[in-house]
Amino acid sequence: MMSLVFFLVMLILDLVLMVLFRVDHSAMILSFIPGATLVYIAFETYEDPLNVAIFSAFSAGLLFDLLLFNALFDYALSMVIVVIVVRIWSKHLSESIIERIMLGLLLVFVRELSLYGLALLQGFTIMNIQTWLTMRVFLTIIGNIPVIFIVLYWLDFQDGFDAKQQRKQRRKERVSWYRYK
């Protein structure tokens, strides 16, 4: 239940940031695309079974496609790709804050790369890779550093909240399990 509440908070944060920082599709100015929901879904589901993680990422991406009026399945497919990348890379990383931030930035880059690849394959863009890197990805990567800090703070808060709920539940138990061993 709390995961759903935190997901909705990250979704609202992304939508508010998207309203505040409009995306320029003409590539005349730098664009910022927030990735709070993406990073939250990726970090929240990397311990879940693969089918559950892919379903969660696909559902969140489909919700983004519907809310942003994008081409259907663009965000959904890119978020599935990101969850698979998290599965591959998280096995080789520890849980330090620097590595988690770097992984979050990599996730944002992979999402943007997959969206660019899908748009290029579908013929929606003729933007070259250099323009795409300078006008869309540069500010997106730099701007998502504070967003990733917020997501990691929320994840730590959620873990602490879950541990507190488990301690409350254990205190309510009246069976002395140690007597039955």
Backbone as JSON Lines, residues from 0, in Angstrom:
{"i":0,"aa":"M","n":[0.81,-1.2,0.0],"ca":[0.0,0.0,0.0],"c":[0.86,1.26,0.0]}
{"i":1,"aa":"M","n":[1.88,1.26,0.87],"ca":[2.74,2.44,0.93],"c":[3.54,2.6,-0.36]}
{"i":2,"aa":"S","n":[3.87,1.5,-1.03],"ca":[4.57,1.6,-2.31],"c":[3.73,2.34,-3.33]}
{"i":3,"aa":"L","n":[2.43,2.09,-3.31],"ca":[1.53,2.78,-4.23],"c":[1.47,4.28,-3.91]}
{"i":4,"aa":"V","n":[1.44,4.62,-2.62],"ca":[1.42,6.03,-2.22],"c":[2.71,6.72,-2.67]}
{"i":5,"aa":"F","n":[3.85,6.07,-2.44],"ca":[5.12,6.67,-2.84],"c":[5.23,6.75,-4.36]}
{"i":6,"aa":"F","n":[4.7,5.74,-5.08],"ca":[4.68,5.82,-6.54],"c":[3.87,7.02,-7.0]}
{"i":7,"aa":"L","n":[2.71,7.24,-6.39],"ca":[1.89,8.39,-6.77],"c":[2.58,9.71,-6.46]}
{"i":8,"aa":"V","n":[3.31,9.77,-5.35],"ca":[4.07,10.98,-5.02],"c":[5.13,11.24,-6.09]}
{"i":9,"aa":"M","n":[5.85,10.21,-6.51],"ca":[6.88,10.37,-7.55],"c":[6.25,10.73,-8.89]}
{"i":10,"aa":"L","n":[5.09,10.17,-9.2],"ca":[4.39,10.51,-10.42],"c":[3.97,11.97,-10.42]}
{"i":11,"aa":"I","n":[3.45,12.43,-9.3],"ca":[3.04,13.84,-9.19],"c":[4.26,14.75,-9.29]}
{"i":12,"aa":"L","n":[5.38,14.35,-8.67],"ca":[6.61,15.14,-8.78],"c":[7.06,15.24,-10.23]}
{"i":13,"aa":"D","n":[7.04,14.13,-10.95],"ca":[7.4,14.16,-12.38],"c":[6.48,15.07,-13.17]}
{"i":14,"aa":"L","n":[5.18,14.96,-12.94],"ca":[4.23,15.77,-13.71],"c":[4.37,17.25,-13.4]}
{"i":15,"aa":"V","n":[4.62,17.59,-12.13],"ca":[4.82,19.0,-11.78],"c":[6.09,19.53,-12.44]}
{"i":16,"aa":"L","n":[7.16,18.74,-12.41],"ca":[8.4,19.18,-13.06],"c":[8.24,19.3,-14.57]}
{"i":17,"aa":"M","n":[7.42,18.43,-15.16],"ca":[7.18,18.53,-16.6],"c":[6.38,19.77,-16.96]}
{"i":18,"aa":"V","n":[5.5,20.2,-16.07],"ca":[4.76,21.43,-16.3],"c":[5.67,22.65,-16.13]}
{"i":19,"aa":"L","n":[6.53,22.61,-15.12],"ca":[7.42,23.74,-14.87],"c":[8.49,23.89,-15.95]}
{"i":20,"aa":"F","n":[9.02,22.78,-16.43],"ca":[10.07,22.8,-17.45],"c":[9.54,22.17,-18.73]}
{"i":21,"aa":"R","n":[9.03,22.98,-19.6],"ca":[8.43,22.5,-20.84],"c":[9.51,21.95,-21.78]}
{"i":22,"aa":"V","n":[9.18,20.91,-22.5],"ca":[10.1,20.3,-23.45],"c":[9.97,21.01,-24.79]}
{"i":23,"aa":"D","n":[11.11,21.42,-25.34],"ca":[11.13,22.06,-26.65],"c":[11.46,20.99,-27.69]}
{"i":24,"aa":"H","n":[10.47,20.62,-28.47],"ca":[10.66,19.57,-29.46],"c":[11.36,20.07,-30.72]}
{"i":25,"aa":"S","n":[11.54,21.38,-30.84],"ca":[12.23,21.92,-32.01],"c":[13.75,21.92,-31.82]}
{"i":26,"aa":"A","n":[14.24,21.56,-30.64],"ca":[15.66,21.49,-30.32],"c":[16.35,22.84,-30.47]}
{"i":27,"aa":"M","n":[15.65,23.9,-30.12],"ca":[16.25,25.23,-30.16],"c":[16.82,25.62,-28.8]}
{"i":28,"aa":"I","n":[16.28,25.07,-27.71],"ca":[16.8,25.32,-26.38],"c":[16.97,23.99,-25.67]}
{"i":29,"aa":"L","n":[17.7,24.01,-24.56],"ca":[17.92,22.79,-23.79],"c":[16.62,22.32,-23.17]}
{"i":30,"aa":"S","n":[16.45,21.01,-23.09],"ca":[15.24,20.43,-22.52],"c":[15.59,19.62,-21.29]}
{"i":31,"aa":"F","n":[14.67,19.63,-20.32],"ca":[14.82,18.84,-19.11],"c":[13.62,17.92,-18.99]}
{"i":32,"aa":"I","n":[13.89,16.62,-18.87],"ca":[12.84,15.63,-18.7],"c":[13.11,14.92,-17.37]}
{"i":33,"aa":"P","n":[12.23,15.1,-16.38],"ca":[12.48,14.49,-15.06],"c":[12.31,12.97,-15.12]}
{"i":34,"aa":"G","n":[12.99,12.3,-14.19],"ca":[12.94,10.84,-14.18],"c":[12.67,10.26,-12.81]}
{"i":35,"aa":"A","n":[11.89,10.94,-11.97],"ca":[11.64,10.46,-10.61],"c":[10.89,9.13,-10.62]}
{"i":36,"aa":"T","n":[9.85,9.03,-11.39],"ca":[9.06,7.8,-11.43],"c":[9.87,6.64,-12.0]}
{"i":37,"aa":"L","n":[10.63,6.93,-13.02],"ca":[11.48,5.91,-13.63],"c":[12.47,5.34,-12.62]}
{"i":38,"aa":"V","n":[13.18,6.21,-11.92],"ca":[14.18,5.76,-10.95],"c":[13.5,5.06,-9.78]}
{"i":39,"aa":"Y","n":[12.35,5.57,-9.35],"ca":[11.63,4.93,-8.25],"c":[11.2,3.5,-8.62]}
{"i":40,"aa":"I","n":[10.59,3.35,-9.79],"ca":[10.15,2.01,-10.23],"c":[11.34,1.08,-10.37]}
{"i":41,"aa":"A","n":[12.43,1.57,-10.93],"ca":[13.6,0.71,-11.14],"c":[14.21,0.26,-9.81]}
{"i":42,"aa":"F","n":[14.36,1.18,-8.86],"ca":[14.95,0.82,-7.57],"c":[13.98,0.04,-6.69]}
{"i":43,"aa":"E","n":[12.7,0.3,-6.83],"ca":[11.71,-0.38,-6.0],"c":[11.52,-1.84,-6.43]}
{"i":44,"aa":"T","n":[11.65,-2.12,-7.72],"ca":[11.34,-3.45,-8.22],"c":[12.55,-4.32,-8.53]}
{"i":45,"aa":"Y","n":[13.77,-3.84,-8.24],"ca":[14.9,-4.67,-8.65],"c":[15.08,-5.91,-7.78]}
{"i":46,"aa":"E","n":[14.41,-6.0,-6.65],"ca":[14.46,-7.22,-5.84],"c":[13.25,-8.12,-6.1]}
{"i":47,"aa":"D","n":[12.27,-7.63,-6.81],"ca":[11.09,-8.42,-7.14],"c":[11.42,-9.42,-8.24]}
{"i":48,"aa":"P","n":[10.58,-10.43,-8.44],"ca":[10.77,-11.32,-9.58],"c":[10.7,-10.54,-10.9]}
{"i":49,"aa":"L","n":[11.38,-11.04,-11.91],"ca":[11.51,-10.3,-13.16],"c":[10.16,-10.01,-13.81]}
{"i":50,"aa":"N","n":[9.23,-10.97,-13.78],"ca":[7.94,-10.74,-14.41],"c":[7.14,-9.65,-13.69]}
{"i":51,"aa":"V","n":[7.24,-9.58,-12.37],"ca":[6.56,-8.53,-11.61],"c":[7.18,-7.17,-11.91]}
{"i":52,"aa":"A","n":[8.51,-7.13,-11.98],"ca":[9.21,-5.87,-12.26],"c":[8.88,-5.36,-13.67]}
{"i":53,"aa":"I","n":[8.85,-6.26,-14.63],"ca":[8.53,-5.85,-16.0],"c":[7.08,-5.39,-16.1]}
{"i":54,"aa":"F","n":[6.18,-6.07,-15.43],"ca":[4.78,-5.65,-15.45],"c":[4.61,-4.28,-14.79]}
{"i":55,"aa":"S","n":[5.28,-4.05,-13.67],"ca":[5.19,-2.75,-13.0],"c":[5.76,-1.64,-13.88]}
{"i":56,"aa":"A","n":[6.89,-1.89,-14.5],"ca":[7.51,-0.88,-15.37],"c":[6.64,-0.62,-16.59]}
{"i":57,"aa":"F","n":[6.1,-1.67,-17.19],"ca":[5.25,-1.5,-18.36],"c":[3.98,-0.72,-18.01]}
{"i":58,"aa":"S","n":[3.4,-1.04,-16.86],"ca":[2.18,-0.32,-16.43],"c":[2.47,1.15,-16.17]}
{"i":59,"aa":"A","n":[3.58,1.44,-15.49],"ca":[3.94,2.84,-15.22],"c":[4.24,3.58,-16.51]}
{"i":60,"aa":"G","n":[4.93,2.94,-17.43],"ca":[5.22,3.56,-18.72],"c":[3.96,3.8,-19.54]}
{"i":61,"aa":"L","n":[3.04,2.86,-19.5],"ca":[1.77,3.03,-20.21],"c":[0.97,4.18,-19.61]}
{"i":62,"aa":"L","n":[1.01,4.31,-18.29],"ca":[0.35,5.43,-17.63],"c":[0.97,6.75,-18.09]}
{"i":63,"aa":"F","n":[2.29,6.8,-18.19],"ca":[2.95,8.01,-18.7],"c":[2.55,8.3,-20.14]}
{"i":64,"aa":"D","n":[2.5,7.27,-20.97],"ca":[2.08,7.47,-22.36],"c":[0.69,8.07,-22.44]}
{"i":65,"aa":"L","n":[-0.2,7.59,-21.6],"ca":[-1.57,8.1,-21.61],"c":[-1.67,9.51,-21.03]}
{"i":66,"aa":"L","n":[-0.92,9.79,-19.97],"ca":[-0.97,11.11,-19.35],"c":[-0.31,12.19,-20.2]}
{"i":67,"aa":"L","n":[0.74,11.83,-20.92],"ca":[1.49,12.82,-21.69],"c":[1.09,12.86,-23.16]}
{"i":68,"aa":"F","n":[0.14,12.05,-23.55],"ca":[-0.33,11.99,-24.94],"c":[0.81,11.7,-25.9]}
{"i":69,"aa":"N","n":[1.71,10.8,-25.51],"ca":[2.81,10.39,-26.37],"c":[2.34,9.27,-27.29]}
{"i":70,"aa":"A","n":[3.24,8.89,-28.19],"ca":[2.96,7.72,-29.01],"c":[2.83,6.52,-28.07]}
{"i":71,"aa":"L","n":[1.81,5.74,-28.27],"ca":[1.52,4.65,-27.35],"c":[2.67,3.65,-27.31]}
{"i":72,"aa":"F","n":[3.02,3.21,-26.13],"ca":[4.04,2.21,-25.81],"c":[5.47,2.74,-25.89]}
{"i":73,"aa":"D","n":[5.7,4.02,-26.15],"ca":[7.07,4.54,-26.16],"c":[7.67,4.51,-24.75]}
{"i":74,"aa":"Y","n":[7.01,5.15,-23.81],"ca":[7.51,5.14,-22.44],"c":[7.42,3.75,-21.84]}
{"i":75,"aa":"A","n":[6.4,3.0,-22.2],"ca":[6.23,1.65,-21.65],"c":[7.41,0.76,-22.05]}
{"i":76,"aa":"L","n":[7.79,0.78,-23.31],"ca":[8.92,-0.04,-23.76],"c":[10.24,0.47,-23.19]}
{"i":77,"aa":"S","n":[10.39,1.8,-23.11],"ca":[11.64,2.32,-22.57],"c":[11.79,1.99,-21.09]}
{"i":78,"aa":"M","n":[10.7,1.98,-20.33],"ca":[10.8,1.64,-18.91],"c":[11.07,0.15,-18.72]}
{"i":79,"aa":"V","n":[10.57,-0.69,-19.59],"ca":[10.89,-2.12,-19.52],"c":[12.38,-2.33,-19.81]}
{"i":80,"aa":"I","n":[12.91,-1.62,-20.79],"ca":[14.34,-1.71,-21.09],"c":[15.17,-1.26,-19.88]}
{"i":81,"aa":"V","n":[14.71,-0.21,-19.22],"ca":[15.43,0.31,-18.05],"c":[15.42,-0.72,-16.91]}
{"i":82,"aa":"V","n":[14.3,-1.38,-16.68],"ca":[14.24,-2.38,-15.61],"c":[15.17,-3.55,-15.92]}
{"i":83,"aa":"I","n":[15.26,-3.93,-17.16],"ca":[16.18,-5.01,-17.54],"c":[17.63,-4.58,-17.33]}
{"i":84,"aa":"V","n":[17.96,-3.33,-17.66],"ca":[19.31,-2.81,-17.43],"c":[19.62,-2.79,-15.93]}
{"i":85,"aa":"V","n":[18.64,-2.42,-15.11],"ca":[18.86,-2.44,-13.66],"c":[19.15,-3.85,-13.19]}
{"i":86,"aa":"R","n":[18.45,-4.82,-13.71],"ca":[18.69,-6.21,-13.32],"c":[20.12,-6.63,-13.63]}
{"i":87,"aa":"I","n":[20.58,-6.23,-14.8],"ca":[21.92,-6.63,-15.22],"c":[22.99,-5.91,-14.4]}
{"i":88,"aa":"W","n":[22.84,-4.6,-14.22],"ca":[23.88,-3.8,-13.58],"c":[23.85,-3.87,-12.07]}
{"i":89,"aa":"S","n":[22.69,-4.07,-11.46],"ca":[22.62,-4.02,-10.0],"c":[23.31,-5.22,-9.35]}
{"i":90,"aa":"K","n":[23.51,-6.28,-10.08],"ca":[24.2,-7.44,-9.53],"c":[25.69,-7.17,-9.35]}
{"i":91,"aa":"H","n":[26.21,-6.17,-10.05],"ca":[27.63,-5.87,-10.01],"c":[27.96,-4.65,-9.16]}
{"i":92,"aa":"L","n":[26.96,-4.02,-8.57],"ca":[27.17,-2.82,-7.79],"c":[26.84,-3.05,-6.33]}
{"i":93,"aa":"S","n":[27.44,-2.24,-5.47],"ca":[27.09,-2.29,-4.06],"c":[25.99,-1.27,-3.8]}
{"i":94,"aa":"E","n":[25.67,-1.05,-2.54],"ca":[24.57,-0.16,-2.18],"c":[25.05,1.22,-1.74]}
{"i":95,"aa":"S","n":[26.21,1.67,-2.19],"ca":[26.67,2.99,-1.78],"c":[25.85,4.07,-2.5]}
{"i":96,"aa":"I","n":[25.8,5.24,-1.9],"ca":[24.98,6.32,-2.45],"c":[25.51,6.79,-3.8]}
{"i":97,"aa":"I","n":[26.82,6.82,-3.97],"ca":[27.4,7.26,-5.23],"c":[27.03,6.3,-6.35]}
{"i":98,"aa":"E","n":[27.12,5.01,-6.08],"ca":[26.77,4.02,-7.11],"c":[25.28,4.05,-7.43]}
{"i":99,"aa":"R","n":[24.45,4.29,-6.43],"ca":[23.01,4.37,-6.68],"c":[22.69,5.61,-7.52]}
{"i":100,"aa":"I","n":[23.36,6.72,-7.27],"ca":[23.14,7.93,-8.07],"c":[23.62,7.7,-9.5]}
{"i":101,"aa":"M","n":[24.79,7.09,-9.64],"ca":[25.31,6.81,-10.99],"c":[24.38,5.86,-11.75]}
{"i":102,"aa":"L","n":[23.85,4.86,-11.04],"ca":[22.91,3.94,-11.68],"c":[21.63,4.69,-12.08]}
{"i":103,"aa":"G","n":[21.16,5.6,-11.23],"ca":[19.99,6.4,-11.58],"c":[20.23,7.26,-12.81]}
{"i":104,"aa":"L","n":[21.4,7.87,-12.9],"ca":[21.74,8.68,-14.08],"c":[21.85,7.81,-15.33]}
{"i":105,"aa":"L","n":[22.4,6.61,-15.16],"ca":[22.47,5.67,-16.28],"c":[21.07,5.28,-16.74]}
{"i":106,"aa":"L","n":[20.16,5.11,-15.79],"ca":[18.78,4.74,-16.14],"c":[18.11,5.85,-16.94]}
{"i":107,"aa":"V","n":[18.32,7.08,-16.52],"ca":[17.74,8.21,-17.25],"c":[18.33,8.27,-18.66]}
{"i":108,"aa":"F","n":[19.63,8.04,-18.78],"ca":[20.26,8.05,-20.11],"c":[19.73,6.91,-20.97]}
{"i":109,"aa":"V","n":[19.59,5.74,-20.4],"ca":[19.09,4.59,-21.17],"c":[17.65,4.84,-21.62]}
{"i":110,"aa":"R","n":[16.84,5.46,-20.74],"ca":[15.46,5.78,-21.14],"c":[15.45,6.76,-22.31]}
{"i":111,"aa":"E","n":[16.27,7.8,-22.22],"ca":[16.32,8.78,-23.31],"c":[16.87,8.17,-24.59]}
{"i":112,"aa":"L","n":[17.87,7.3,-24.45],"ca":[18.43,6.62,-25.63],"c":[17.39,5.72,-26.28]}
{"i":113,"aa":"S","n":[16.63,4.99,-25.46],"ca":[15.61,4.11,-26.04],"c":[14.47,4.93,-26.67]}
{"i":114,"aa":"L","n":[14.09,6.05,-26.05],"ca":[13.08,6.91,-26.66],"c":[13.57,7.5,-27.98]}
{"i":115,"aa":"Y","n":[14.84,7.89,-28.02],"ca":[15.41,8.42,-29.27],"c":[15.45,7.33,-30.34]}
{"i":116,"aa":"G","n":[15.86,6.13,-29.95],"ca":[15.89,5.03,-30.92],"c":[14.51,4.69,-31.45]}
{"i":117,"aa":"L","n":[13.52,4.67,-30.56],"ca":[12.15,4.39,-31.01],"c":[11.63,5.48,-31.93]}
{"i":118,"aa":"A","n":[11.9,6.74,-31.59],"ca":[11.45,7.84,-32.44],"c":[12.15,7.82,-33.78]}
{"i":119,"aa":"L","n":[13.42,7.46,-33.8],"ca":[14.17,7.38,-35.05],"c":[13.66,6.24,-35.92]}
{"i":120,"aa":"L","n":[13.38,5.1,-35.31],"ca":[12.87,3.95,-36.06],"c":[11.47,4.19,-36.61]}
{"i":121,"aa":"Q","n":[10.65,4.91,-35.86],"ca":[9.29,5.18,-36.3],"c":[9.19,6.36,-37.26]}
{"i":122,"aa":"G","n":[10.29,7.09,-37.43],"ca":[10.29,8.22,-38.33],"c":[9.73,9.49,-37.72]}
{"i":123,"aa":"F","n":[9.64,9.55,-36.38],"ca":[9.12,10.74,-35.71],"c":[10.15,11.85,-35.62]}
{"i":124,"aa":"T","n":[11.43,11.52,-35.77],"ca":[12.48,12.52,-35.66],"c":[13.55,12.28,-36.71]}
{"i":125,"aa":"I","n":[14.18,13.37,-37.1],"ca":[15.34,13.28,-37.98],"c":[16.54,13.95,-37.32]}
{"i":126,"aa":"M","n":[16.41,14.18,-36.01],"ca":[17.46,14.82,-35.24],"c":[18.69,13.91,-35.2]}
{"i":127,"aa":"N","n":[19.88,14.51,-35.43],"ca":[21.09,13.7,-35.36],"c":[21.49,13.5,-33.9]}
{"i":128,"aa":"I","n":[22.4,12.58,-33.67],"ca":[22.77,12.18,-32.32],"c":[23.44,13.32,-31.56]}
{"i":129,"aa":"Q","n":[24.21,14.16,-32.23],"ca":[24.89,15.27,-31.56],"c":[23.89,16.3,-31.05]}
{"i":130,"aa":"T","n":[22.92,16.64,-31.84],"ca":[21.88,17.58,-31.41],"c":[21.07,16.98,-30.27]}
{"i":131,"aa":"W","n":[20.77,15.71,-30.37],"ca":[20.01,15.05,-29.32],"c":[20.79,15.05,-28.01]}
{"i":132,"aa":"L","n":[22.1,14.74,-28.06],"ca":[22.91,14.73,-26.85],"c":[23.03,16.11,-26.22]}
{"i":133,"aa":"T","n":[23.2,17.15,-27.03],"ca":[23.41,18.48,-26.47],"c":[22.12,19.15,-26.04]}
{"i":134,"aa":"M","n":[21.06,19.01,-26.79],"ca":[19.84,19.75,-26.49],"c":[18.87,19.01,-25.57]}
{"i":135,"aa":"R","n":[18.92,17.71,-25.54],"ca":[17.94,16.99,-24.74],"c":[18.56,16.23,-23.57]}
{"i":136,"aa":"V","n":[19.66,15.56,-23.78],"ca":[20.21,14.67,-22.76],"c":[21.06,15.42,-21.74]}
{"i":137,"aa":"F","n":[21.81,16.42,-22.15],"ca":[22.74,17.1,-21.25],"c":[22.02,17.68,-20.03]}
{"i":138,"aa":"L","n":[21.03,18.51,-20.24],"ca":[20.31,19.12,-19.13],"c":[19.46,18.1,-18.37]}
{"i":139,"aa":"T","n":[18.99,17.08,-19.07],"ca":[18.22,16.03,-18.42],"c":[19.08,15.28,-17.4]}
{"i":140,"aa":"I","n":[20.3,14.96,-17.77],"ca":[21.2,14.25,-16.86],"c":[21.57,15.15,-15.68]}
{"i":141,"aa":"I","n":[21.96,16.38,-15.94],"ca":[22.36,17.3,-14.87],"c":[21.16,17.61,-13.96]}
{"i":142,"aa":"G","n":[20.0,17.83,-14.53],"ca":[18.82,18.18,-13.75],"c":[18.24,17.04,-12.94]}
{"i":143,"aa":"N","n":[18.55,15.82,-13.32],"ca":[18.0,14.68,-12.59],"c":[18.83,14.29,-11.38]}
{"i":144,"aa":"I","n":[19.97,14.91,-11.17],"ca":[20.77,14.6,-9.97],"c":[19.99,14.94,-8.7]}
{"i":145,"aa":"P","n":[19.41,16.16,-8.56],"ca":[18.61,16.4,-7.35],"c":[17.36,15.54,-7.28]}
{"i":146,"aa":"V","n":[16.79,15.22,-8.41],"ca":[15.59,14.37,-8.44],"c":[15.94,12.97,-7.93]}
{"i":147,"aa":"I","n":[17.1,12.46,-8.29],"ca":[17.52,11.14,-7.83],"c":[17.8,11.17,-6.33]}
{"i":148,"aa":"F","n":[18.36,12.28,-5.83],"ca":[18.53,12.42,-4.38],"c":[17.18,12.34,-3.67]}
{"i":149,"aa":"I","n":[16.17,12.99,-4.21],"ca":[14.83,12.97,-3.61],"c":[14.27,11.55,-3.62]}
{"i":150,"aa":"V","n":[14.43,10.85,-4.74],"ca":[13.92,9.48,-4.84],"c":[14.63,8.57,-3.85]}
{"i":151,"aa":"L","n":[15.94,8.69,-3.73],"ca":[16.68,7.85,-2.79],"c":[16.29,8.17,-1.35]}
{"i":152,"aa":"Y","n":[16.04,9.44,-1.05],"ca":[15.55,9.81,0.28],"c":[14.2,9.15,0.54]}
{"i":153,"aa":"W","n":[13.28,9.21,-0.45],"ca":[11.96,8.59,-0.28],"c":[12.07,7.09,-0.1]}
{"i":154,"aa":"L","n":[12.98,6.45,-0.84],"ca":[13.14,5.0,-0.7],"c":[13.67,4.65,0.69]}
{"i":155,"aa":"D","n":[14.63,5.42,1.2],"ca":[15.12,5.19,2.56],"c":[14.03,5.43,3.59]}
{"i":156,"aa":"F","n":[13.23,6.49,3.38],"ca":[12.11,6.77,4.26],"c":[11.1,5.63,4.24]}
{"i":157,"aa":"Q","n":[10.83,5.12,3.05],"ca":[9.88,4.01,2.91],"c":[10.4,2.76,3.61]}
{"i":158,"aa":"D","n":[11.69,2.46,3.48],"ca":[12.25,1.3,4.16],"c":[12.15,1.45,5.67]}
{"i":159,"aa":"G","n":[12.42,2.65,6.18],"ca":[12.29,2.91,7.62],"c":[10.86,2.8,8.09]}
{"i":160,"aa":"F","n":[9.92,3.29,7.28],"ca":[8.5,3.2,7.62],"c":[8.05,1.75,7.65]}
{"i":161,"aa":"D","n":[8.48,0.97,6.67],"ca":[8.12,-0.45,6.64],"c":[8.69,-1.2,7.85]}
{"i":162,"aa":"A","n":[9.93,-0.89,8.22],"ca":[10.54,-1.53,9.4],"c":[9.79,-1.15,10.67]}
{"i":163,"aa":"K","n":[9.36,0.1,10.76],"ca":[8.6,0.55,11.94],"c":[7.25,-0.18,12.01]}
{"i":164,"aa":"Q","n":[6.59,-0.35,10.89],"ca":[5.31,-1.07,10.85],"c":[5.5,-2.53,11.27]}
{"i":165,"aa":"Q","n":[6.6,-3.15,10.84],"ca":[6.86,-4.53,11.23],"c":[7.13,-4.65,12.72]}
{"i":166,"aa":"R","n":[7.85,-3.69,13.28],"ca":[8.1,-3.71,14.73],"c":[6.8,-3.55,15.51]}
{"i":167,"aa":"K","n":[5.89,-2.69,15.05],"ca":[4.59,-2.53,15.7],"c":[3.8,-3.83,15.63]}
{"i":168,"aa":"Q","n":[3.84,-4.49,14.49],"ca":[3.12,-5.74,14.33],"c":[3.67,-6.81,15.26]}
{"i":169,"aa":"R","n":[4.99,-6.86,15.41],"ca":[5.59,-7.86,16.29],"c":[5.25,-7.61,17.75]}
{"i":170,"aa":"R","n":[5.14,-6.36,18.15],"ca":[4.79,-6.05,19.53],"c":[3.37,-6.5,19.86]}
{"i":171,"aa":"K","n":[2.49,-6.53,18.87],"ca":[1.11,-6.93,19.1],"c":[0.96,-8.45,19.22]}
{"i":172,"aa":"E","n":[1.95,-9.18,18.76],"ca":[1.87,-10.63,18.83],"c":[2.0,-11.09,20.27]}
{"i":173,"aa":"R","n":[1.2,-12.06,20.65],"ca":[1.19,-12.54,22.03],"c":[1.74,-13.95,22.18]}
{"i":174,"aa":"V","n":[2.12,-14.6,21.11],"ca":[2.63,-15.95,21.16],"c":[4.14,-15.9,21.41]}
{"i":175,"aa":"S","n":[4.61,-16.65,22.36],"ca":[6.04,-16.71,22.65],"c":[6.64,-17.84,21.81]}
{"i":176,"aa":"W","n":[7.17,-17.5,20.67],"ca":[7.67,-18.5,19.75],"c":[8.91,-19.21,20.3]}
{"i":177,"aa":"Y","n":[9.63,-18.55,21.16],"ca":[10.84,-19.17,21.67],"c":[10.56,-20.4,22.52]}
{"i":178,"aa":"R","n":[9.37,-20.53,23.06],"ca":[9.03,-21.7,23.86],"c":[8.78,-22.94,23.01]}
{"i":179,"aa":"Y","n":[8.51,-22.77,21.76],"ca":[8.15,-23.89,20.9],"c":[9.32,-24.41,20.08]}
{"i":180,"aa":"K","n":[10.49,-23.89,20.29],"ca":[11.65,-24.37,19.51],"c":[12.21,-25.64,20.05]}
